[in-house]
């Protein structure tokens, strides 16, 4: 497939896939595949996250991040490698870097009965007493994004020549994460490392990432020709991108494109930015071995076989969350 140098990421209507006739559904699959083959990002409308859900979640997480640091630290669980609850300022860094990103965040995973959590091997979610409303809205948003991601992966499966429901059992009770992020204000830029940024360039770990509109600009994606393209989701869109697991599974057929969140101009470093991505992970036992149809003499197998759980553990160590 020839490369397309997008000046902005393609915008697609998910309803064409789940409500359209066969021709519209096939058109969606082909256009999504082209976007993911080239730039790895697409803007999706007619998803299942409502504006009301987004506003309620943003209100709750802004309330949490406004709490004093000593209060927020009550919800930090270092033994969980940042996979549930709060992770403090500057603790995560991009792979290959040592300087921490200028952010703090909160992780929400599957909200299941205790017996199910034990069966799946997941820790329980951590909920802040000071913001009791966070639990209900976070769980509701998690469910809406998981449903959207399921349809996205069904489309991807068809593009790859797989059965439409190929991913369904692999993501049921998957290890997905909802991550509200606070890129906190910097009152005195001289007090932070000179190379510190809000989020250094990186690829996401997971299968796909679903991102609702952020509170400010700053997200950029690296195009194939080395040019950084700014990305901003419109109010009715989700930005959905390929993660490293899907790139690995497809032997680079689908691209986990490098992206970053740049610092604002220095005079605006004292302003906050909020963002809420949903990292869609499969079950830990899913194999990420390259799909047979993605390997041939022109595209030899790139990586050794590994499970999703093993790959996650590897990457958590590389970004400083697992010691």
C-alpha positions as CSV (number, residue, x, y, z in Angstrom):
1,X,0.0,0.0,0.0
2,X,1.4,3.4,-0.9
3,X,2.3,5.8,1.9
4,X,-0.1,8.7,2.5
5,X,1.5,11.8,4.2
6,X,-1.5,13.0,6.1
7,X,-1.6,16.7,7.2
8,X,-4.2,15.8,9.7
9,X,-5.4,12.4,10.8
10,X,-8.4,10.8,9.0
11,X,-11.9,11.3,10.5
12,X,-14.2,8.2,10.3
13,X,-17.7,7.4,11.4
14,X,-17.9,4.3,13.6
15,X,-21.7,4.1,12.9
16,X,-20.8,3.1,9.3
17,X,-19.3,-0.1,10.8
18,X,-22.0,-1.1,13.4
19,X,-25.1,0.4,11.8
20,X,-24.3,0.8,8.1
21,X,-25.0,-1.6,5.2
22,X,-22.3,-4.0,4.0
23,X,-20.8,-1.4,1.6
24,X,-20.4,1.3,4.3
25,X,-19.0,-1.3,6.7
26,X,-16.4,-2.4,4.2
27,X,-15.5,1.2,3.4
28,X,-14.9,1.9,7.1
29,X,-12.7,-1.2,7.4
30,X,-10.6,-0.2,4.4
31,X,-10.3,3.5,5.4
32,X,-9.3,2.6,9.0
33,X,-6.8,0.0,7.7
34,X,-5.2,2.6,5.4
35,X,-4.9,5.1,8.3
36,X,-3.4,2.5,10.7
37,X,-1.1,1.2,8.0
38,X,0.3,4.7,7.4
39,X,0.0,7.0,10.4
40,X,-1.5,4.8,13.1
41,X,-4.1,7.3,14.2
42,X,-7.7,8.0,13.4
43,X,-10.4,10.4,14.7
44,X,-13.7,8.5,15.4
45,X,-17.2,9.9,15.8
46,X,-20.4,8.1,16.8
47,X,-18.7,6.2,19.5
48,X,-20.3,5.3,22.8
49,X,-18.9,8.0,25.1
50,X,-21.3,10.8,25.7
51,X,-20.4,14.5,26.2
52,X,-22.1,14.3,29.6
53,X,-19.9,11.4,30.7
54,X,-16.8,13.3,29.6
55,X,-17.7,16.4,31.5
56,X,-18.6,14.6,34.7
57,X,-15.3,12.6,34.6
58,X,-13.2,15.8,33.9
59,X,-14.9,17.5,36.8
60,X,-14.2,14.7,39.2
61,X,-10.5,14.2,38.2
62,X,-9.8,18.0,38.3
63,X,-11.2,17.9,41.9
64,X,-8.9,15.0,42.7
65,X,-5.7,16.5,41.2
66,X,-6.4,19.8,43.1
67,X,-6.0,18.0,46.4
68,X,-2.7,18.5,48.3
69,X,0.1,16.2,47.3
70,X,0.1,14.5,50.7
71,X,-3.6,13.6,50.3
72,X,-3.1,12.2,46.8
73,X,-0.2,10.1,48.0
74,X,-2.5,8.2,50.2
75,X,-3.8,6.5,47.0
76,X,-0.4,5.6,45.6
77,X,0.3,1.8,45.5
78,X,3.9,1.4,44.5
79,X,3.7,-2.4,44.9
80,X,1.2,-2.3,42.0
81,X,3.7,-0.7,39.6
82,X,1.3,2.2,39.0
83,X,-1.4,0.0,37.7
84,X,-4.1,1.2,40.1
85,X,-4.6,4.4,42.0
86,X,-2.4,7.5,41.9
87,X,1.1,7.9,40.5
88,X,3.0,11.0,41.5
89,X,4.7,13.7,39.6
90,X,7.6,12.9,37.4
91,X,7.6,9.1,38.2
92,X,7.0,7.9,34.7
93,X,9.4,8.5,31.8
94,X,9.5,7.4,28.2
95,X,11.4,4.3,27.1
96,X,15.0,5.2,26.7
97,X,14.9,8.3,28.9
98,X,15.6,8.9,32.5
99,X,14.0,12.3,32.9
100,X,10.5,12.0,34.3
101,X,7.5,13.4,32.4
102,X,5.8,16.5,33.8
103,X,2.6,14.8,34.8
104,X,0.8,12.8,37.5
105,X,-2.0,10.4,36.8
106,X,-4.6,8.0,38.2
107,X,-5.2,4.4,37.0
108,X,-8.6,2.7,36.9
109,X,-8.8,-1.0,35.8
110,X,-11.6,-3.5,35.6
111,X,-14.3,-3.0,38.3
112,X,-15.2,-6.6,39.0
113,X,-16.4,-8.7,42.0
114,X,-13.6,-9.8,44.3
115,X,-13.8,-13.4,43.2
116,X,-13.5,-12.3,39.5
117,X,-10.5,-10.1,40.4
118,X,-8.8,-13.0,42.1
119,X,-9.6,-15.3,39.1
120,X,-8.2,-12.8,36.6
121,X,-5.2,-11.9,38.8
122,X,-6.0,-8.2,38.9
123,X,-5.7,-5.8,41.9
124,X,-8.8,-4.0,43.1
125,X,-9.3,-0.4,42.1
126,X,-8.3,2.4,44.5
127,X,-11.0,5.0,45.0
128,X,-10.3,8.4,46.8
129,X,-12.5,9.2,49.8
130,X,-12.3,12.9,49.0
131,X,-13.9,12.5,45.6
132,X,-16.6,9.8,46.0
133,X,-18.2,10.6,42.7
134,X,-15.1,9.5,40.8
135,X,-15.9,5.8,41.1
136,X,-19.4,5.8,39.4
137,X,-18.4,8.0,36.5
138,X,-15.0,6.4,35.9
139,X,-16.7,2.9,35.7
140,X,-19.3,4.3,33.3
141,X,-16.7,5.8,31.0
142,X,-14.6,2.7,31.2
143,X,-17.5,0.6,30.0
144,X,-18.3,3.0,27.1
145,X,-14.8,3.1,25.9
146,X,-14.4,-0.6,26.2
147,X,-17.5,-1.1,24.0
148,X,-16.1,1.4,21.5
149,X,-12.8,-0.4,21.5
150,X,-14.5,-3.7,20.9
151,X,-16.0,-2.4,17.6
152,X,-12.7,-0.9,16.6
153,X,-10.9,-4.2,17.1
154,X,-13.7,-6.0,15.1
155,X,-13.0,-3.6,12.2
156,X,-9.2,-4.2,12.6
157,X,-9.8,-8.0,12.6
158,X,-11.7,-7.8,9.2
159,X,-8.9,-5.6,7.8
160,X,-6.4,-8.2,8.7
161,X,-8.4,-11.0,7.1
162,X,-9.4,-12.5,10.5
163,X,-12.9,-13.4,11.7
164,X,-14.7,-10.3,12.9
165,X,-14.9,-11.5,16.5
166,X,-11.2,-12.6,16.6
167,X,-10.4,-10.3,19.5
168,X,-13.6,-10.6,21.5
169,X,-12.5,-13.4,23.8
170,X,-9.0,-11.9,24.1
171,X,-10.3,-8.6,25.4
172,X,-13.1,-9.9,27.6
173,X,-12.1,-8.8,31.1
174,X,-8.9,-7.6,29.6
175,X,-6.2,-5.7,31.5
176,X,-7.4,-2.3,30.1
177,X,-6.6,1.0,32.0
178,X,-8.4,4.3,32.1
179,X,-5.8,7.0,32.9
180,X,-6.8,10.5,33.8
181,X,-3.6,12.6,33.5
182,X,-2.8,16.0,35.0
183,X,0.1,17.9,33.3
184,X,0.6,20.1,36.3
185,X,1.5,23.8,36.1
186,X,5.1,24.8,36.3
187,X,5.4,28.1,38.1
188,X,9.2,28.3,37.8
189,X,10.5,26.4,34.7
190,X,14.1,26.9,36.0
191,X,13.3,24.4,38.8
192,X,12.6,21.5,36.4
193,X,15.3,19.6,34.3
194,X,16.0,21.4,31.0
195,X,14.9,18.4,29.0
196,X,11.7,17.7,30.9
197,X,8.5,17.6,28.8
198,X,4.9,16.9,29.5
199,X,5.2,13.5,27.7
200,X,8.3,12.6,25.8
201,X,7.9,10.8,22.5
202,X,6.7,7.2,22.8
203,X,4.5,4.5,21.5
204,X,1.7,3.1,23.6
205,X,2.1,-0.4,25.1
206,X,-1.4,-1.8,24.5
207,X,-3.5,-2.9,21.5
208,X,-5.3,0.4,20.9
209,X,-5.7,3.7,22.8
210,X,-8.9,5.7,22.8
211,X,-8.5,9.3,23.8
212,X,-11.2,11.9,24.5
213,X,-10.6,15.6,23.9
214,X,-8.0,17.1,26.1
215,X,-8.3,20.4,27.9
216,X,-5.5,22.0,25.9
217,X,-3.4,21.5,22.8
218,X,-0.1,19.8,22.8
219,X,-0.5,16.3,21.4
220,X,1.6,15.6,18.3
221,X,2.1,12.5,16.1
222,X,5.3,11.7,14.1
223,X,4.6,11.3,10.4
224,X,6.7,8.9,8.3
225,X,8.7,11.7,6.8
226,X,9.8,12.9,10.2
227,X,7.3,15.8,10.5
228,X,5.3,16.2,13.7
229,X,1.6,16.7,13.1
230,X,-0.6,18.3,15.9
231,X,-3.7,16.4,16.9
232,X,-6.8,17.8,18.6
233,X,-10.0,15.8,19.0
234,X,-13.2,17.7,18.2
235,X,-15.9,17.6,20.9
236,X,-17.7,14.6,19.2
237,X,-14.5,12.6,18.4
238,X,-12.3,10.1,20.0
239,X,-8.7,9.8,18.8
240,X,-7.9,6.1,18.4
241,X,-4.4,4.9,17.8
242,X,-2.5,1.6,17.4
243,X,-0.3,0.5,20.3
244,X,2.8,-1.6,20.4
245,X,1.0,-4.8,21.1
246,X,-1.0,-4.6,17.9
247,X,2.1,-3.5,15.9
248,X,3.8,-6.6,17.3
249,X,0.9,-8.9,16.5
250,X,0.7,-7.7,12.9
251,X,4.5,-7.7,12.4
252,X,4.5,-3.9,11.7
253,X,1.6,-4.1,9.2
254,X,-0.2,-1.7,11.6
255,X,1.9,1.2,12.9
256,X,2.3,2.1,16.5
257,X,3.2,5.7,15.7
258,X,5.4,7.7,18.0
259,X,3.6,10.6,19.6
260,X,4.3,13.2,22.4
261,X,2.8,16.0,24.4
262,X,4.9,19.1,24.0
263,X,5.3,21.9,26.6
264,X,3.4,25.1,25.9
265,X,5.2,28.3,25.3
266,X,7.1,29.3,28.5
267,X,4.7,32.0,29.4
268,X,2.0,29.4,29.6
269,X,3.9,26.7,31.6
270,X,2.0,27.8,34.7
271,X,-1.3,26.5,33.1
272,X,-2.5,22.9,33.6
273,X,-3.5,20.4,30.9
274,X,-5.8,17.4,31.5
275,X,-6.1,14.4,29.3
276,X,-7.9,11.0,29.7
277,X,-6.7,8.1,27.5
278,X,-8.1,4.6,27.7
279,X,-5.4,2.0,27.1
280,X,-7.1,-1.2,25.7
281,X,-5.2,-4.3,26.7
282,X,-6.0,-7.9,26.1
283,X,-6.0,-10.6,28.7
284,X,-2.5,-11.3,30.0
285,X,-2.3,-14.8,28.4
286,X,-2.9,-13.5,24.9
287,X,0.0,-14.4,22.6
288,X,1.5,-11.5,20.6
289,X,3.3,-13.9,18.2
290,X,3.0,-12.4,14.7
291,X,-0.1,-13.5,12.8
292,X,0.9,-16.0,10.1
293,X,-0.6,-13.8,7.3
294,X,1.6,-10.9,8.4
295,X,4.8,-12.8,7.8
296,X,6.4,-13.6,4.4
297,X,9.7,-13.3,2.6
298,X,9.3,-9.6,2.2
299,X,8.2,-9.1,5.8
300,X,10.2,-11.5,7.9
301,X,9.2,-12.0,11.6
302,X,10.5,-9.0,13.6
303,X,10.1,-10.1,17.2
304,X,10.2,-13.2,19.3
305,X,7.0,-14.7,20.7
306,X,5.8,-13.2,23.9
307,X,2.5,-12.9,25.8
308,X,0.7,-9.6,26.5
309,X,1.4,-10.0,30.2
310,X,5.1,-10.6,29.7
311,X,5.3,-7.7,27.3
312,X,3.5,-5.3,29.7
313,X,5.9,-6.3,32.6
314,X,8.9,-5.6,30.3
315,X,7.6,-2.2,29.3
316,X,6.6,-1.2,32.8
317,X,10.2,-1.7,33.8
318,X,11.5,0.3,30.9
319,X,9.3,3.3,31.7
320,X,10.2,3.3,35.4
321,X,7.0,2.1,37.0
322,X,8.2,-1.4,37.8
323,X,11.5,-1.8,39.6
